[in-house]
Every structure is written in C-alpha cells, then in structure tokens.
Amino acid sequence: MTLPPQPLCLVGARVICPVSGHDRVANLLIENRQIAGVGDVPPPSHAEAVDCKGLVVAPGLVDAGVFQADARACRMGGITRVVLMPDQSPPLDDPALVAFARGAGKPDVWVHPLVAATRGLAGDELAELGLAQEAGAVGVATGRSAIGAAVVMQRLLAYARNFGLTVVVHPEELTLTATAVATEGEYATRLGLASAPAYAEVLAIARDLRLAQATGARLHFRQVTTAEGLSLVRAARARGVDVTAGITPAHWLLNETAIAGFRSFARLSPPLRVEEDRLAVLEAIADGTISLIGSAHDPQSQDAKRQPFADAAPGMAGAETLLALSLSLVREGQLSLMRLIEALSTAPARRFGLPGGGLATGEPADIIVFDEQAPWRIDPSRFAGHANTPFDGLPVAGDVRMTIKGGERLWQA
C-alpha cells in the first residue's frame, strides 16, 4: 500500500473556492491526500510549509472535452482532471476500452472517459451505455462530428436519460459541412476555401434542444460559437431544458481573419467565426450562457498541420495555455477570477458528477497554484508534446507555479 505524501501547508496565498465563496488570503492544509482545512492558523509542525504569498490557490482545473489525455501538458497547465472524448484509436465504444482509458493517466492526471454514442462513432448503432457507465464512463459523446439522423439522436438522448448520463454533442448539420474547412463568407471566398454557413451549427442546436426537451435528457454542447446558436441555448435554458454550453479560448480570442495566409495552425473544428460571433461568445461567457471553459486539447503532429490549409488536420494543443489565455477574461472585465475558476473547474466537475472543483475539508487535494500577473510569451518549444497553436509568440499573463494531484506535487515551476 502506498503511503500518503508528507502533509503540505500552502501559506499566505489568495485562496479561491467557488463552492464556498471563499476568496481571501489564508493557509491551506493538505493531509492524507485531502484538504484538511483552510484558515489563518499557523502551519502544523508535521507539515511542510510552502510560501505562496502573492500567489493564487484554487481547485485544480477540470478540462472537459479533451481529445488527448497528455499527462505532462496537464501538469504544466494546472489540470488535474480531464473528461476524455471518445475519439481515440479505436473509439471508446466498448466497456473494456472505457475502463482502459480511465487508467491511462495514472498517476499524473485523473482521466474520466466519455463513451462513444454509437459504434465506431459512425452515427448509426448505439453503443452499450449502461455497461460503459459501469466501466467508468461519466457521459456519452457524439465525438468530433454530429449524429445526422434525428431518430438516432432521439434514441440516444432517451437512452442516456435513463442512466443519468450527460450527452456531449458537436453541433453541426452534416449535409452542409461535409467538405467545409472554413466559415462561409467574404473571407473564405477570397481565400478560395470550401466553406459552410455558420447556421449549420444553429440548425443542429435547434434540433438537439428540441429532442432534449422531449426526452428530458441532459445535454452539453462542447462548443457553441455563433450568436444565433447561443440565443437558442439561452432561450432553452429559460424554459427549463437541461442544457449547458462550453467554449475554448480560441473562439473568443480569434475570428476568421486568423486563417490569413492559409495559416493551418488556425484550422479548428468548429472553424473560426466572424467578428460578430466572437463578440457574442464573450457576451455569453459574461452572462453565464456559456458556463464551461476547456482547452479541447487536440495536438496534431507537424506533418498533420504543415499541409495546404484544406488538407491540414483541425485541432490545436491547448492544455498548457488554458489558464493564461482564459485569464484574459478577468483582465478585460468579462468575469471575476472566482467565476473564471468556476468555469474552469467547478462547473465541469458538477456537470459530469466528478470529485473536485472545490476546496472544502475532505475534498481531494487537487490544486492549482498560480501567479495571476506573471508575464510570459507562448513558446511551443516548451510544450509537452506536439506544439501546434495559433497563439505562438503571444504575450500572456498568468503562470502555473504548482500542480498538486491527490496531495502530490506533480509540477513546480
């Protein structure tokens, strides 16, 4: 049996817990892999005192909807739990594959798999959701694509409701987006790129919201990137539909012009949108329509990215930069630091029924320690693995100084 690590006391930090509303300078004691207390008492003699003056201590980030459980990238990014998409090789459409994926990140990161909605993610035959849940699946996902047939989606939502599983959806109308690599409009036309209208997302959102309302299912759109789609989500929540929406930093920091020069590192899925949609995303983050922020960590090899734009694989590395890019929301006044931590940690933990997301006594000691103001420049050469990012060279602020999982210091800058 592995002995617990030495008790730690993080001294003099700004301790933020969205669950309790705690936001003040305090000491935080970690003992037996759990939070043992938060307060002003001096560090006990049996604990190692770690000076955290000027730093922020918060629950470890819970990154919902990653495509790769990259342990070192998570450590560097302050991420202690990931919700893993089923788009693996092979897809996570079998209980044994789900169980294997669940253990893949040990001991560096807690991995919580999503079972594939359909066999092989082909959009036809439903997978065995109940058995996958017993094997450790915390939800079910359609993967990088949508389910084209409404009848299959209806069955999925009804089936998932019976097991209390959240259905994670990539919303797009497949018949409109089949060959598209960009958002339809003047910019895509000028570059000569195959494109799809932004309302391809809207049509899929409208359908799935109506089906979720009819079945009583729990629905999560991994990303909603259009003003019209966000309006639909907002209205559905107002009438009681159990729906949440997520986003990644790229879709509030960049618009379609980032693909200038056929820059394949900015080829994402969903594609970058027009400026009006980018601004609508910021508004939705501020008013809570978008309640989960994640990295969608999907690093691609240099060979996969350094292709003609239309042939390049969509996706980007995001775990290492999630916190720094997200802190832009605090500096620009869209969110308080408390609400940002909620979107990065507490809200995803609650949505998928995971431990963590708070700093109450008895909670797992999954913690991020960071300097909110520390400046640095995004340099892919310091990334853990594949280094494709559209933010190469961007000056940012906010540096992870320590990542603690289960009371163990896994990363210390």
N, C-alpha and C positions, 0 to 999 in steps of 0.2 A: 504493500500500500504506500503510495507517495505521500510524504509528509507535506503539510501545508507550508507555504513560504513564510519567511520571517514577517511578523506584523510591521506595517508601514503606517506612518503618520505624515500626511501631507499638510505642511504647516504654513499658515498665513496666506492661503490662496483665496481668490474670489470663488466661492463655491456656489454653483448654479444647479438647481434641481427643478425642472418644470413640473414634476408631480406634486411636490410640496410647496412650490413657490419660493423656496429658499434662494436668496441672492444677496450674499454678504460675505465679508472676509471671515474665515473660520478655519479650523483644523478639521481634517477628515481622517478617521482612523480605519485601517483595513486590518482585519484579523480573521484567520480561518477562511480565507478566500471570500469574505463577505464584508460589506460595510458595517463597521462596528459602532459608528457614531459620528456625528457632526456637531461641532460646538467650539467653545472657547477654552476648554480645559487644556492644560499643557500635555505634550506627548507623554505617554506612559514610558517607564524606564525600559520595558522589554521590547519596545517598538523602535525601528529605525526612523528617525526624524528626517524628512526631506524638505528642504526650504523651497517653498513655492510662492514666495512673496512676489507680487506683480503678475502672477500667472492666473489662469482660469482653470478650475477643476469642474468637470461636468461628466454626465454619463457617457460612456463610450458610444461612438456613433453606430447606428444600425442601418446599414446600407441595403435598401430594399430594391431588388431587381438587377443584380449584377449578373454578368454572363461568365465571369471567371472569378473563382474564389482564390485570389492571388494573396497568399499569406503575407509576404513581405510588403506588398503595396498597402495592405490593410494596416499593418503595424505602423508604417510611415504616416498613414493618413488618420490615425486615431480611431480606426474602425474595429470594433470588437465582435460584431455580428454581421453576417451578410445573409440576405434572402436570395438564394441562387435560382436563376432562371433555368428551365428545363432544357434549353438549347445546348446540350452537351453532345458528346460523341461516345456512345449513342445517346439519343434523347432520354430523359428521365421519365419513361412511360411504364416502368415496371417497379414493383416494390423493392426488389433487390438492388436496383440501380439507385433508387432513392436512399436506401439505407447506406450504400457505399458512399454516395455524395455527402451524406450527413457527417461522415467521419473524415472526409478529405482534408479538412482544415486543421485538424488537431496537430499540435496543441496551440496553434497560433491564432486561430480565429474560429468562432462558433459559426458553423455553416448550417443554414436552415433551408432545405431544398423545397422548391415548388414542383409538384408532379405535372407532367405534360397533360394537357387537357385531352388530347387524342393520341392514338397510336402513331408513333413516329412523327408527331406534330403535323400530320397530314390533313387534319381538319375533318376527318370522317368518323372513325370509330372511337368512342370514348374510352379512355384508359380506366383502370381499376382504382378509382379514387379512394374508396374506403380502405383497401389494403395498403395503398400508398401512404395514407394518413397514419395507419398503424406503424408503418416503417419509418415515419418521421417527417412526412411532408406537412408543411404548415399552410399550404394553399395550393391552388391549381392555376396554371397559366397557359395561355394560347401560344406563348413563345414570341419570336421576333415578328410573327405575322398574325393576322386575324383569322377567325373561322368564317369562311364565306357563307355557308348555309345557315340560314336563320333557324331552321329546325334543329340542327346540331347544337347551335348556341343555346337554344331554349332548353334542350335536354341537359346540357352541361350545367347551366345555372340551376335547374331544378335538382339535379343530382348533387351538386356541390352544396346547395342549401341544406339538404338532408344530413350532411356531415359537418355543417357549420364552417365550411371552408370558403375563404375569400377567393374569388375568381379574378385573376390578374390578366388584363386584356391589352393587347396592342391594337388600338383602334384605327382601322383604315378599310375602305371599300376596295377589295382586291381587284375588281374589274377595272378600276380607274388607276391603280398604282402599279400594275403588273410590271411594266418596264421603266417606270419613272425613277430618276435619280435626284430630282430637284423639285421645288415647288413651282407650279405653273405661274407665269407672269413675265413681265418685260425682261427681267434679268436672265431667267432661264432661256428665253427666246434669243436674247442677244448672244448667249454663250452656245446656243445650238444644242442644249441638253434635253433629253427626254424628261418630261415633267408631268406632274399630276396636280389637279386643283386642290387647294387646301381643304375644300369642302369634302374631299374623300375621307378625311378624319371626322368631319361633322356627321356625315351620313352614318358611319359606323357607330359613333357615340349615341346618336339618336336611337338607332335600332337596339343597341345593347342596354341603354337606360330603360327603354320600354319593356324589354324582356326581363330585366332585373326587377322592375316594378311588378310585373305579372307573377313572377316566381317567388318574390321575397328574398332573392339571393343577395349576398354581399359581393359588391363589385368594386374593383380598383383599376382605374386606367393608369397604367405605368407612366405614361406621359400624355398630357393634353397641351397642345402647342398653338391652338388657334383661338381667336377671340370668340368666334361663334360656338365652338365646342365647349369653351369654358362657360359661356352663358347657359348652355344646355345642362351642364353639370350643376351650376348654381341653382337653376330652377328645379332640377330633380331633387336636390338636397332639401330645398324649401318645402317640397311636397312629401318628404319622408322617405325617399329612396335611399337605401344604404349604399352610398357610393362615395369613394374618395378619389382624389387625383394627385398624381405626382409630376415631378419635373426634374430636369438636370440643369446645372449651371449654364451649359452651352446655349440653352434655349431662352434664357433671359439676358445673357451677355452678348449674344451674336444674332445677326439676322442674315438673310440670304446673300448679302454682299460679301460675306466671309469666304465664299467659294470663288471669289475673283481669281483670275489666273488659273482656273481649274485646280484649285488647291484641294487635293484629295483628302488631306487630314481634316478638312471641314465637311467631308461627306458623312452624314449621320442618318440615323433612322429613328424617328421621323426626320425629314430634311429640315434644314433651317428655313424659317418663315420670313414674311415681310415685316417691316418695322412695326406696323400697327399690331400685328400679332405678338411680337416681342413685348411691346408695352402692355398689352392685355395680360400676358403672363405675369408681369410684375404686379399689376393690379390684383390679379387673382391670388398671388402669394400674400400680398398685404391683407386682403380681406378674408383669407382662410379657405377660399375655394380650392386652392392647391395647398394640401396640408402635409405632404411628404416630399422631401428633397433627397435625391440619391445621385450616385455617380454614373449609373448604368455602365459600370466598368466593363469594357469590351475591347481590350487591347488587341491590335492587329499587328502582324509582322510587317517589317519594312517592305517585303515583297508584295504583300497584300495591299499595301497603301500606295506604294510608289508605282502606280499604274495610271493610264488615262482615267480621267475622273469617272466616267461611266463604268469602268471595269474595276475600280478600286472597291475594296470591301468597306461597308459602312461600319462606324464604331470608333471609339477612342478610349485611351486609358484615362481613368478619372478618379481612382481611389486616392492617389497621392495628393491631388489638388482639390478634393471635395470641400474641405474646411476652408481653405484660403479663398477659393472662388465664392463660396457661399457667404463669407463674411462681408462681401461687397453689399449685401442686402442690409446689413447693420449700418455700415458707413453711409449708405445712401438713404437711410431712414425708412426702408420698407418694413423692416422687422426689428424688434428689440433682440438683444442677444439671448434672452430667455426663450423667446418664440422661435428663434433660429435653432437652438438646441432641441426644442420640442419637435421641430420638423425633421431634424437630422437623426433623432434618437428616440424620443418618447412616442411620437405618433406612429412610426413604423413598428415599434415594439408592440404597441397596443393593437394595431391593425392585424398583425399576424399572431397575436397571442404569445409573444415571446417574453422571456425574462429580460430584465434590464430596462433602460430608459429612465431610471430614477436613482436617487442616492439615499433612499430610506434605509434605516438599520435592518439588516437581514437580507438586503438585495445583493445579488452577485457583484463582486468588486471588479466591474468592467468600467474603466475610467479613462477619460482623455484629459491630459494636462497640456494647455497651450498658451502661447503668448499671442494675445489678440492683435497686438500692434507690430510685431516683429516683421520687418520688410524682407522680402526675398524675391528673386526672379525665377519664374518657372523654367527649369532646365531639364529636359527629358533625360539627359545623361545621368541624372541622379535617381531616375525612376527605377523601380524594382525589376521590371521586365521590358516588354515592348513599349516603346516610348512615343507612340503617336498621339499627338494632342494639337488642336488648333490654337492652343494658348502658349506655344513655345515662345519664350522671351518676354512674356507678360510680367510686369512688376505687380506683386500682390503683397498683402499683409496678413499675418496670421500663420504661426508656425507651430506644429505639434512638437512638444518637448518630451512627452512621455505617453506611452500607451500601456495600460495595465489591464490584463485579462485574467479573471479569476484570482486576483491578488498578485499575479506575477508580472513584473516589469518586462514587457516584450520589446519595447522600443524606448530609447532615451537618446535625445539629440545632444 
